[in-house]
Amino acid sequence: MRPPPILDWFAKRCLPPAVARRAKLIASVPRYHLHRRACRRGWLAHGDRYPHHLLFVAGLPKSGTTWVERMLSSVPGFGSLLIPEVNRHELDHGESHTFELPDDFASRFDRMLVITKMHVHGSIHNCRVLGDGDVPYAIVHRDLRDVAISHIHYVRSTPWHPEHRDYANLDIERGLRHFGETLLSPYADWVRSWHRHRDPAISTIVAYEEMLHDPSKALTRIVETFRLPLDRDRIEEIVAAHDFTRMSGGRRPGEERADAFVRSGTAGGWRRHFTPELESRYREVLGRFPTDLGLPPLDW
C-alpha cells in the first residue's frame, strides 16, 4: 500500500531516507486502522453480495499488482488493507517477498470486505494459510527482465526504499548487472513457488503481458476466481477507468516518465538496455526458467 500522494511527495523531497523509512512504518499503523474501518463499513453495506470477503493478490514489485488492486477496488464495498507486520518485515529485512503470513491471517479480516495486495512468495506455509482460510488468490507475474528495468527506475527515485543507496548512483546497465547478481534468482524462485504450491481450485495466475494485451480477459479470469458478481459490461467499464492514460495522468502507453510509479505501461522495454554481456549473465542465472514450469521459453 503506497502513501497518499502528498506524503509521498514530502517523504521523497524533504526527509532523509532513514527518516522516511521510519515515518512510513509509523504511518502504516494509523493508516491500517483507518482503512480497516472503511472495509468494515463496506461489509455492513454490501457484505451479503459476495461469497468471499477477502481477496488476495500476490505479485513481485513492479509487476502490475497495483493495477489489479485498483481495478478490484471499484467493486462496491471492497477496500485495500495491508497488515502492519508486512511494513515491519520490509524495514527489518529490506524486502517483503519472503514474508510468511500469520496463521490467523484470514481471521484478521472478519466482517470486512478486503483486497490485500502483497509481494509474498508462494511458500508451502503461505499457500496453506490461504487454503485453510478459504481465501481465493490471484498471482501476477511479469517478464523478470522488465521487472529489473522498472525496479531500477523506481528504487532510484524513491529515497525511502531499502535499496535506494545501492542503485542511486548506478546507470541502467550497472543497475541491471546489480539486479542480476542480487534479485534475479530469488525473483525466479518466487515465480516458481506460486506455480508449484498454489491450489488451482481457489487461485489463478495472470501474466502482466496478458493484462496489457487483453485487460478485460485477464480481469475476467480474476473476477471468476474471486466469484465477484460482475458482468462483461461492468468489467469493460472498470478496465476503461483504469487504463494507462488515466492512471498516469494523461500519458499514452510508451510515453515514459522514469520517476513515476506508473512509468511506461508497456512490455519489452528491456530490449533497449540489454548488452550481450547482460544477456549472457541473465541466461546463466535463470537457467531453465521459465520452461521448468511448463511456460514458453524467453525470447532473447
Phi, psi and omega in degrees: 000126184270153177295156174303153186307319183292322177290323176301312180298314182297315182295321182293323191255341189241344185246141171299149185308315182296320178292320180297320178296317179294319179297322178297319180295314181298318182292338183293333183288304177296328177296321178300313182291324177296313180291328179298318179295322178295321179292327176292317178297322178299320179293319180297326183273329190227002190302330183283359183270345191234136176287334178241130182260351179233121180245126187249129178238126179239141176190154174292157176304143177064039182236008176104003183291327178294323176300312179298315181301317182291322177295317180294332179292350176283346180287125185308129176098330185280142176222161181276141180208134180232128180294140185299335182302333181293317178295322178296317179299317181296319179294320183284326189246352180078009178195168177232005184282351175256010182296138176255127182296142175294150183299331181266022187308307185297322183290344177297340189246025177301140177059038175219158170250111193229137163250122177238123183251126181223164176259015187293152179279166180268056178296162176303318179299311183297318179294325177294316180299317179293318179295316179298328180270004183053045181260115176287151183215149176243131178251128180245126174229165188218155174311120186295339176290322174287325175303317181300314180299311181296321179301315181298311181299315183293314184294320180297331183261007184235093186301332182278352180295137183303334182261009185304315182295332180290328186252345192306323185251017180259138170283178186300317183297315179290327176296320177295323178296317180295317179300317180297331181273343188242307190254341187301311181294312177298326179290322175298320178295327177300311180298316179302319186299318181288320179298324187272334189246348184292159174262109183300338182291336183233019184214164173216155177242129181233132176273142177304322180296325174297318181296322177293319184289317182211079185298328180294319179295317180295315180294325178300319179296320178294316180300319179293322177297321181275355179056047178270138183278068180242129177272177185298320181297318181292322177298318178298321179296317180296316179299315181297324181286347183234033176284170187300319183300317180288318183288337182263358180085023174121351180281155175268155176307131182097343175276094191276141168232109193300328185266006183270146176296317172266096196269308190226320179072027180225170176243154176090008180298339180300332184299333181284348189238342185282127172268165175304325180293319179292319178301315180299317182295315182294321176300318181297315182291318185286332179058236183274000178293137000261011181295338178291350177256006183082013180266159179299150178293155177292141177268108180266000000 
